[in-house]
Amino acid sequence: MDFYQPSTVDEAVRVKAEHPDAVPIAGGTDVMVELNFDARRPTALLDLGRLTELAEWRLEDGHVRLGAAVPYTRIVAELGDVLPGLAMAARTVGSPQIRNRGTVGGNLGSASPAGDAHPPLLATTADVEVASVRGTRTVPVREFFSGPKRSVLAPDELITAVTVPVHKGPQQFAKVGTRNAMVIAVCSFAVALDLSTRTVGTGIGSAGPTPLRAREAEEFAAAELPWDTRDPLPDNVSRAFGQLVAAAARPIDDVRGSAAYRRHALSVLARRTLGWAWQEVI
Ligand SMILES: Cc1cc2nc3c(=O)[nH]c(=O)nc-3n(C[C@H](O)[C@H](O)[C@H](O)COP(=O)(O)OP(=O)(O)OC[C@H]3O[C@@H](n4cnc5c(N)ncnc54)[C@H](O)[C@@H]3O)c2cc1C
């Protein structure tokens, strides 16, 4: 197996163009599992560990430009104030060891419907920045996933960053698993309220072929939340929101849970997270 270790993004995209089969490795928490289980035998690995640009984040015009290889531990420690939804999700990933290594770029690269970073990125309308020798393009995360563990990333492209709007209201994330830590989500849900535009964003994890948004639920909540009076959230609104989220899911029966259970759990997660978020408003 060849091993490439570029030190600049330019060099990395050149390698990727010349060797499209080279598998990028960031934290390695997905790649190494696949190698260890012999699920994958790449001809080459492309180590992203020396690309300092990918390991940095900065504030830019009301957005955080989060380098693809910033590990979850740093998102939790440094970005809770500006990206609360993503930081909450990052807190639930794996164990301290996994959070020290694992990255949002790797989560997107794997494109698992169960990836915990995806729901908050969907709820906040984040963009994915990808680079190749052909240049840089920006893909809305809502258009990034094309199927189970598939994305629109071309074989010569690398994810360089995600651009996430700084929060303009409360955000929440919740996940159901068979235990409290080190668990793949049975289902997960993120909600983001934007108090300036009075809009609501959602993201559903592990309940469809790709991470999904619940568009009707978003429109319903945006229309029904008592933005002016900031009254407590009416029970019928949070319940109807939960039902619309459950209806937007496209779950399957598998070893982690049945489709019916996932729908039910999602309606509960959605109802609760909207309630917690609104609690911060009133
Ligand atoms: C014990 C354990 C527990 C886990 N728990 C969770 C969990 O709770 N929640 C969760 O979501 N995940 C979990 N995971 C999965 C994994 O940790 C995450 O998916 C993590 O985000 C992967 O990031 P990474 O940097 O380690 O990716 P890597 O393993 O380095 O890469 C993953 C994939 O993305 C590609 N890739 C990586 N970076 C880029 C890039 N910049 N551009 C293009 N492609 C790229 C790789 O080629 C590979 O296909 C767990 C894994 C383990 C082993």
The ligand as an SDF file (V2000), in Angstrom:
LIG
                    3D

 53 58  0  0  0  0  0  0  0  0999 V2000
  -15.3830    3.2310   18.6700 C   0  0  0  0  0  0  0  0  0  0  0  0
  -15.9900    4.1910   17.6830 C   0  0  0  0  0  0  0  0  0  0  0  0
  -17.0680    4.9720   18.0640 C   0  0  0  0  0  0  0  0  0  0  0  0
  -17.6420    5.8650   17.1560 C   0  0  0  0  0  0  0  0  0  0  0  0
  -18.7030    6.6140   17.5760 N   0  0  0  0  0  0  0  0  0  0  0  0
  -19.2710    7.4780   16.6900 C   0  0  0  0  0  0  0  0  0  0  0  0
  -20.3760    8.2770   17.0950 C   0  0  0  0  0  0  0  0  0  0  0  0
  -20.8340    8.2270   18.2450 O   0  0  0  0  0  0  0  0  0  0  0  0
  -20.9130    9.1190   16.1770 N   0  0  0  0  0  0  0  0  0  0  0  0
  -20.4270    9.2090   14.8990 C   0  0  0  0  0  0  0  0  0  0  0  0
  -20.9420   10.0050   14.1150 O   0  0  0  0  0  0  0  0  0  0  0  0
  -19.3800    8.4600   14.5040 N   0  0  0  0  0  0  0  0  0  0  0  0
  -18.7930    7.6110   15.3570 C   0  0  0  0  0  0  0  0  0  0  0  0
  -17.7420    6.8390   14.9520 N   0  0  0  0  0  0  0  0  0  0  0  0
  -17.2740    6.9530   13.5620 C   0  0  0  0  0  0  0  0  0  0  0  0
  -16.1550    7.9860   13.3560 C   0  0  0  0  0  0  0  0  0  0  0  0
  -15.4900    8.2630   14.5540 O   0  0  0  0  0  0  0  0  0  0  0  0
  -16.7060    9.2870   12.7530 C   0  0  0  0  0  0  0  0  0  0  0  0
  -17.3580    9.0300   11.5310 O   0  0  0  0  0  0  0  0  0  0  0  0
  -15.6180   10.3290   12.5470 C   0  0  0  0  0  0  0  0  0  0  0  0
  -16.2120   11.5770   12.2940 O   0  0  0  0  0  0  0  0  0  0  0  0
  -14.6670    9.9910   11.4010 C   0  0  0  0  0  0  0  0  0  0  0  0
  -13.6960   11.0110   11.3410 O   0  0  0  0  0  0  0  0  0  0  0  0
  -12.1620   10.6460   11.0160 P   0  0  0  0  0  0  0  0  0  0  0  0
  -11.4380   11.9310   10.9090 O   0  0  0  0  0  0  0  0  0  0  0  0
  -11.6520    9.6530   11.9900 O   0  0  0  0  0  0  0  0  0  0  0  0
  -12.3450    9.9750    9.5800 O   0  0  0  0  0  0  0  0  0  0  0  0
  -11.4110    8.9470    8.8120 P   0  0  0  0  0  0  0  0  0  0  0  0
  -11.5660    7.5830    9.3680 O   0  0  0  0  0  0  0  0  0  0  0  0
  -10.0370    9.4860    8.6660 O   0  0  0  0  0  0  0  0  0  0  0  0
  -12.1430    9.0220    7.3880 O   0  0  0  0  0  0  0  0  0  0  0  0
  -13.4910    8.6200    7.2290 C   0  0  0  0  0  0  0  0  0  0  0  0
  -13.8710    8.6700    5.7490 C   0  0  0  0  0  0  0  0  0  0  0  0
  -13.8460   10.0100    5.2790 O   0  0  0  0  0  0  0  0  0  0  0  0
  -12.8530   10.1670    4.2650 C   0  0  0  0  0  0  0  0  0  0  0  0
  -12.2330   11.4660    4.5600 N   0  0  0  0  0  0  0  0  0  0  0  0
  -11.6980   11.8790    5.7360 C   0  0  0  0  0  0  0  0  0  0  0  0
  -11.3370   13.1680    5.6530 N   0  0  0  0  0  0  0  0  0  0  0  0
  -11.6380   13.5670    4.4010 C   0  0  0  0  0  0  0  0  0  0  0  0
  -11.4950   14.7990    3.7000 C   0  0  0  0  0  0  0  0  0  0  0  0
  -10.9910   15.8820    4.2970 N   0  0  0  0  0  0  0  0  0  0  0  0
  -11.8940   14.8650    2.4160 N   0  0  0  0  0  0  0  0  0  0  0  0
  -12.4430   13.7750    1.8120 C   0  0  0  0  0  0  0  0  0  0  0  0
  -12.6160   12.5930    2.4270 N   0  0  0  0  0  0  0  0  0  0  0  0
  -12.2130   12.4840    3.7040 C   0  0  0  0  0  0  0  0  0  0  0  0
  -11.9310    8.9770    4.3840 C   0  0  0  0  0  0  0  0  0  0  0  0
  -11.3160    8.6420    3.1760 O   0  0  0  0  0  0  0  0  0  0  0  0
  -12.9050    7.9180    4.8520 C   0  0  0  0  0  0  0  0  0  0  0  0
  -13.6250    7.4000    3.7510 O   0  0  0  0  0  0  0  0  0  0  0  0
  -17.1290    5.9490   15.8370 C   0  0  0  0  0  0  0  0  0  0  0  0
  -16.0170    5.1830   15.4590 C   0  0  0  0  0  0  0  0  0  0  0  0
  -15.4530    4.2990   16.3640 C   0  0  0  0  0  0  0  0  0  0  0  0
  -14.2730    3.4740   15.9410 C   0  0  0  0  0  0  0  0  0  0  0  0
  1  2  1  0
  2  3  1  0
  2 52  2  0
  3  4  2  0
  4  5  1  0
  4 50  1  0
  5  6  2  0
  6  7  1  0
  6 13  1  0
  7  8  2  0
  7  9  1  0
  9 10  1  0
 10 11  2  0
 10 12  1  0
 12 13  2  0
 13 14  1  0
 14 15  1  0
 14 50  1  0
 15 16  1  0
 16 17  1  0
 16 18  1  0
 18 19  1  0
 18 20  1  0
 20 21  1  0
 20 22  1  0
 22 23  1  0
 23 24  1  0
 24 25  2  0
 24 26  1  0
 24 27  1  0
 27 28  1  0
 28 29  2  0
 28 30  1  0
 28 31  1  0
 31 32  1  0
 32 33  1  0
 33 34  1  0
 33 48  1  0
 34 35  1  0
 35 36  1  0
 35 46  1  0
 36 37  1  0
 36 45  1  0
 37 38  2  0
 38 39  1  0
 39 40  1  0
 39 45  2  0
 40 41  1  0
 40 42  2  0
 42 43  1  0
 43 44  2  0
 44 45  1  0
 46 47  1  0
 46 48  1  0
 48 49  1  0
 50 51  2  0
 51 52  1  0
 52 53  1  0
M  END
$$$$
